[in-house]
Amino acid sequence: MKKLGLLLGLLAVFISASISYSEVHFKDLAFKDALKEASKGHKIIMVDLYTDWCGWCKRLDRDTYSDDNVGKYADENFVSLKMNAEQGEGIDLAKNYQVRGYPTILFFNEKGEEIHRLVGYQTALKFKETLEAAVHKNTIAVPATTINKNTN
């Protein structure tokens, strides 16, 4: 009986080690350090501004950031930060970018310019689309409003 228990335990360890699980991996960096890392890796900075009392922020953590597809895509394309909007550097970011509701996710290019923003909760499927939109906005070289349509 002991051998069976040991065998089942080893099997459980083997199975859990072989399952590929991905979630958004948030870095514990100051914004200026995230800019440096983003510049080196040619990535976008994603800043999740949250509060401790925000129920939708907790749901975003639980349901959206834990999704395999969201995690993989975010880790490949973003330097991801979580900042409490009521503490430390999060206070200044929320104030400077006029954040009025939570969660608010700000997206910055490697120069520190805001390129996209999301206010509120999204499911994993919808949030992946938001991430793709941020990447797309970062790759547009000439904004559509500056294109001269008169090409005589």
N, C-alpha and C positions, 0 to 999 in steps of 0.2 A: 504494500500500500504506500509506503514511504517513497519507493522508487517511482510509482505512478505520479505522486504529487510532485516530485522533483522533475520528472519528465514534462508534466503539464506546465510547471513554472518556467522551465527552460524554453518550451515551445511558445509561451506567451511573450517572453523577452525577445525571442527571435522574430515573432510576428510584428511586435510593436517597433522593433528596430528596422524592419524592412518596409514599413508603411511610410510613404513620403508625405509628410505633413508640412504645409507651408502657411505662414501667416505673415502679416505685415510686421516687419522687424523695425521698430522705432529706435532711433539712436539717441543717446543721451549727450547731445551736443548743444553748444550755444549757436545761435543763428549765424554768427560770423564764421564759426568753424564749419557749419553745414555748407555755407557758401564756398569755402575752400574745397571741401569734399565734392560738392556738386561740380565745381569747375574741373577738378581732376578727372572725374568720371563722366563728364558731360551729361549730367543728370539734372532733373528738376527737383526742387525742394518742395516737399509737401509738409505743411505745418497744420496739425490738428489742434485747434484751440478749443479747450473744453473747460468745464467747471465740475467740481466734485458733486454738486447738487443736480446736475443735468441728467435726467433719465434717458434721453435720446442719445447722449454721449456714451452712456454705459451700454446701451443696446447696439450702437455702432461698433464698440469694442467687441462685444459678445458675438454678434451675428455677421458683421461685415468684414472687419479686419481679420477675423479668424478663418475666412474662406480661403481655400487653397488657390483658386484662380486669382483672387484679389492680391493675396500675399505674394505670389510668384511675380505678377505683373508689377506690383509696387516695388518690390525689391530689385527688379531688373532696371527700372526706369527712374526711380526717385530716391532721394535722401529723405527719409521720413522722420519727422519730429512730432512729439506730443508735448504741448505746453499748457499748463493750467493758466487760464486767462486771469486768474485772481492771485497769482503768485509769481515772483521773480520776473524773468524776461517776458513771460506771457502777458503781463500787465501792459508793458510798453507796446508789444505787437498788437494786442487787441485795441489799444487806444490809437496807435498810429494808423491802423488799417480800418478804423471805424467799425469794429465788430460789434454787432447789436444783438446777436442771437447765437445760441449754441446747440449743437456743435457748428463751428465754422472751420472749414478746411481751406487754407490759402495755398496757392501754388505759385512758386517763384522760379524764374529762369536763373541760370548760374551767375547773372549779373545782379541779382537781387530785386528784379522788377516783377511785380505781381502780374501773372499771365492768366490766372483763372481763379475762381472761388466757388465754393459750395457752402450753402447755409442749410443746415438741417440733416436729417437722417436719410440714408438711402440703403436699399437692400444691396446685397453683394453684387448681383447682376447689374443693377443700375450704377452702382459705384464704379465698377470696372469700366463702364462706358464713360463715366466722368473722368477717370484716370486717362483713358484713351483720348478724350477731348483735350485735356491739359497737355498731353504730349503733342497732339496735332497743333494746338495753338502755339506751342513752343517752336515748331518746325516751319511755321509760315514765315517766309523771309520778308515779304512786302505785305503790309495790311491791305485788305481789299479796298478800303476807303481812299488809298493813295494812288490807286491804279488809274491812269488816264484812259478813259474809254474812247476818246477821239483819236484814232490812229490814222489820220489822213496821210 
